[in-house]
Amino acid sequence: MKRKIDIVRAINTFRLVVEYGSFSKAADHLSVVVSAVSRQVSDLEQHFGCQLLYRTTRAMSLTAEGEYYLEEFTELVNRLDMLEHQAEINQKAITGHIRMTAPPDAEELGITRLVSEFMIKNPGVKVTIMLLNRYVNLVEEGIDLAVRVHELSDSRLVARQFSQLNVLYVASPAYLAKHGTPKHPRELSEHNCVIDSSIRKPGRWRYYEGELEKHVNVMGQIEVNYGNIAADYSADGLGIAFLPDFLVRRYLNTGKLVPILESFQIPSAPVSLVYPANRIKNPALSELVRYLINNAP
């Protein structure tokens, strides 16, 4: 019969030995004698019936089984940490007020649904959501959290990636049948384009040729500052649109819109949760960010 051991303690000791590359350094970290560390690793090897480490007087390295179990142990320890953290949350109700801002189309990203789920689990939290089509200075305007679709440039802010999106050139089959399909983005200047005025440079669309970013100036019969409506107009046949994939997905699925100029598509862009560095000390904000990241679609 195998001798009972403290499996979690032995796993953590083994991981420390691997991290430090030394039994003695792991022992120093744990404030125990080297023989105690060696015994725990040996117990772990006996428990799983394999050799985890090659040991010589000069060196130590992982065996093939050791590499496998190290990865599995790490996943197990991380899972245990998450369960312990969740237990702490369950034992201590989270309260507070979070002011956040997001683009008007945030529901298409799943953000508003996840906020609703979070509030059901945490009834002591109050959330004020402002759906805005403008740049918001979080520090000056007292905002705790923002959803942004571009790279972080302010060193006072922290960004955690929520998801990624692709921006697509799309048009309706009816429009393309009547006006032709452009073969190169330069031809967009000769087409009727549906302009989304909520982006920074509405009439100047980006594309990639090889590894170079280029631009084309476009014009259109209609301009609107709401991406969902721009998608609707393009699906109605009013012109070519340049929109995030989550805004046109429903029309792509039904065939009312089709992608064009795919070989010139720009790289995917991060959708980030952005907050002032000093605000993460707010327990409600910390848990909301954690929940959104862990449940991102």
Buried (B, 14 or more C-beta within 10 A) or exposed (E): EEEEBEBEEBBBBBBBBBEBEBBEBBBEBBEBEBEEBBBBBBBBBEBBEBBBBEEEEEEBEBBEBBEEBBEEBEEBBEEEEEEEEEEEBEEEEBEBEBBBBBBBBBBBBBBBEBBEEBBEEBEEBEBEBEBBBEEBEBBEEEBBBBBBBBEEEEEEBBBBEBBBBEBBBBBBEEBBEEBEBBEEBEBBBEBBBBBBEBBEEBBEBBBBEEEEEBEBEBBBEBBBBBBBBBBBBBBBBBBBBBBBBBBBBBBBEEEBBBBBBEEBBBEEBBBBBBBBEEBBEBBBBBBBBBBBBEEBE
